[in-house]
Amino acid sequence: MIPHFNSKLEFLQYLSNECIHNIEKIQLKHPQEKGIQKAYASTLNYLAKTEEASGGCHLISVMLHILLSEQGIENELVIGEVEDYEANTQFSHSWVEVDGEIFDPAIMHTLDGNVHPPVYNGVKLTLEPLTMEYGISKGKEELDRDAKHVLDMSVTAYLDAIKDYGYPKNYLWDEILKAGIGIMGFTNLSRLRKKYNTHYRVLKTKGIEAKVISDDTKM
């Protein structure tokens, strides 16, 4: 029986907890499965408990990307158009892929205020069939204004840009560190800034992927 909720945030916290319980039901053929589970659960928990993060797919995907990368788990930070076949809508969105599979906690609460089950390894965490298609556009021109803007920014430039909106420069970095307690341990912001200044989003389109350019991939 689904309980009564006094707010959408209460419902998101309930949905997040139920979905986290289902993570272990989805088997990953990955040597760092536990690390992926931990990073995803931490990111989903942050989204469910932070009202300001709702609709913030660009931030949530960056958070997951960093929490995975800091454990040495290879992943791609991806941006593109998504088609929701149930709602008959299309929207610009950011997510993460590991071995080509979609990991999308941010879809749980989108900018239009709708609530969707988060996606883990290409599967809804309510264990229902996926009714969305990711990366359906033909090119950058189909992205919305915000998505076009962040596509051209490094992860560091994106996170530091929060200062332009009256927040401290470290604000989003601190939020990621907070979400990553127990995963990242003590870390140096200068090191993170330098490392993720070479990480960019991958534009995913139908049949075309603009590959990320970073120092990590050059090595």
C-alpha positions in Angstrom: 0.0 0.0 0.0 1.4 3.4 -1.0 1.3 5.8 1.9 -0.1 9.4 1.9 2.4 12.2 1.1 2.3 15.7 2.3 4.6 17.0 -0.4 6.2 16.0 -3.6 9.6 15.9 -1.9 8.2 13.3 0.6 7.0 11.2 -2.4 10.4 11.6 -4.1 12.1 10.3 -1.0 9.8 7.4 -0.8 10.3 6.6 -4.5 14.1 7.0 -4.1 14.2 4.5 -1.2 12.1 2.0 -3.0 14.2 2.2 -6.1 17.5 1.9 -4.2 16.2 -1.4 -2.8 15.7 -2.6 -6.4 19.2 -1.7 -7.5 20.6 -5.1 -6.4 17.9 -6.9 -8.4 19.5 -5.6 -11.6 22.6 -7.6 -12.3 25.6 -5.8 -13.8 28.4 -7.6 -15.5 30.9 -5.1 -14.3 33.9 -5.7 -12.0 33.1 -2.6 -10.0 29.4 -3.3 -9.6 29.3 -2.3 -5.9 31.0 1.0 -6.7 28.4 1.8 -9.4 25.6 0.9 -7.0 27.0 3.1 -4.3 27.6 6.2 -6.6 24.1 5.8 -8.1 22.4 5.5 -4.7 24.2 8.5 -3.3 23.2 10.6 -6.3 19.6 9.5 -6.2 19.4 10.2 -2.4 20.8 13.7 -3.0 18.2 14.4 -5.6 15.3 13.1 -3.5 16.4 15.2 -0.5 17.3 18.4 -2.2 14.4 20.4 -3.6 16.6 22.8 -5.6 18.1 19.8 -7.5 14.8 18.8 -9.1 15.0 19.5 -12.8 18.8 19.7 -12.5 19.8 16.9 -14.9 23.0 18.7 -15.9 24.1 18.8 -12.3 22.9 15.4 -11.2 24.6 13.7 -14.2 27.9 15.6 -13.4 27.6 14.4 -9.8 27.2 10.8 -10.9 30.0 11.1 -13.4 32.4 12.4 -10.8 31.4 9.9 -8.1 32.0 7.1 -10.6 35.2 8.5 -12.1 36.8 9.0 -8.6 36.4 5.3 -8.1 38.2 4.6 -11.3 34.9 3.5 -13.1 35.0 4.5 -16.7 31.8 6.3 -17.8 30.6 8.9 -20.3 28.7 12.1 -19.4 26.1 12.3 -22.1 23.7 14.9 -23.4 21.0 14.7 -26.1 17.3 14.6 -26.8 15.0 12.1 -25.1 11.6 10.9 -26.3 9.0 10.0 -23.7 6.6 7.7 -25.5 4.1 7.6 -22.6 3.8 11.4 -22.3 4.4 12.0 -26.1 7.1 14.6 -25.3 10.7 15.3 -26.3 13.2 17.2 -24.2 16.9 17.9 -23.9 18.6 16.0 -21.1 21.9 14.9 -19.5 22.7 11.4 -18.3 25.6 9.0 -17.7 26.5 5.8 -19.6 28.6 2.9 -18.4 29.6 0.3 -21.0 26.9 1.9 -23.3 24.1 1.4 -20.8 22.0 4.3 -19.4 22.2 5.4 -15.8 19.8 8.3 -15.3 18.8 9.3 -11.7 17.9 12.8 -12.8 14.9 11.6 -14.8 13.2 11.0 -11.5 12.1 14.6 -11.3 12.3 16.6 -14.5 12.2 20.4 -15.2 8.5 20.2 -16.1 7.7 18.9 -12.6 6.9 15.4 -13.7 8.1 12.3 -11.7 9.5 9.3 -13.5 11.2 6.1 -12.2 15.0 6.5 -12.3 16.8 4.5 -14.9 19.6 2.1 -13.9 21.6 0.1 -16.5 18.9 0.8 -19.0 16.0 -0.4 -16.8 13.4 1.5 -14.8 14.1 1.0 -11.1 10.4 0.2 -10.7 11.4 -2.9 -12.7 9.1 -1.9 -15.6 10.0 -1.7 -19.3 11.7 1.5 -20.4 9.3 3.8 -22.3 11.9 6.4 -23.2 14.4 6.6 -26.0 17.7 8.4 -25.5 19.7 10.3 -28.1 17.1 10.6 -30.7 18.1 13.9 -32.4 20.2 14.4 -35.5 22.4 17.1 -34.2 23.3 19.9 -31.7 20.8 22.3 -33.3 17.9 20.3 -31.8 19.1 20.8 -28.2 17.5 23.6 -26.1 19.4 26.7 -25.2 20.7 25.5 -21.9 21.8 22.1 -23.3 23.7 23.8 -26.1 25.4 26.0 -23.6 26.6 23.2 -21.2 27.7 21.0 -24.1 30.5 23.5 -24.9 31.6 23.8 -21.2 34.0 21.5 -19.4 32.7 20.0 -16.2 34.8 22.4 -14.2 33.6 25.5 -16.1 30.0 24.3 -15.6 30.3 23.9 -11.9 32.3 27.1 -11.4 29.7 29.1 -13.4 27.4 29.0 -10.3 29.2 32.1 -9.1 27.5 34.0 -11.9 24.2 33.4 -10.2 25.3 34.8 -6.8 26.5 31.6 -5.2 30.0 30.9 -3.9 32.3 29.4 -6.5 32.7 26.2 -4.6 29.0 25.7 -3.9 28.3 22.9 -6.4 31.6 21.2 -5.7 30.7 21.2 -2.0 27.4 19.6 -2.9 29.1 16.9 -4.8 31.6 16.3 -2.0 28.6 16.1 0.4 26.9 13.5 -1.7 30.1 11.6 -2.1 30.8 11.1 1.6 31.9 7.5 2.0 32.9 7.3 -1.7 35.5 9.9 -2.3 37.0 10.4 1.1 39.2 13.4 1.6 40.0 15.1 -1.7 41.5 18.3 -2.9 39.4 20.8 -4.8 42.3 22.1 -6.8 43.0 18.5 -8.1 39.3 18.0 -9.0 39.1 21.3 -10.8 42.2 20.5 -12.8 41.1 17.0 -13.6 37.5 17.8 -14.7 38.5 20.8 -16.7 39.3 18.3 -19.4 36.0 16.4 -19.1 33.2 17.4 -21.5 29.7 16.0 -22.3 29.3 13.6 -25.2 26.6 14.6 -27.6 24.5 11.5 -28.4 22.5 11.5 -31.6 21.0 8.9 -33.9 24.0 7.0 -35.2 26.5 9.8 -34.3 28.5 10.4 -31.1 30.9 13.3 -30.6 33.5 11.7 -28.4 34.7 13.4 -25.2 38.2 14.9 -25.3 40.1 14.7 -22.0 43.6 14.1 -20.7 42.3 10.8 -19.3 41.4 9.5 -22.8 44.6 10.6 -24.3 46.7 8.5 -21.9 
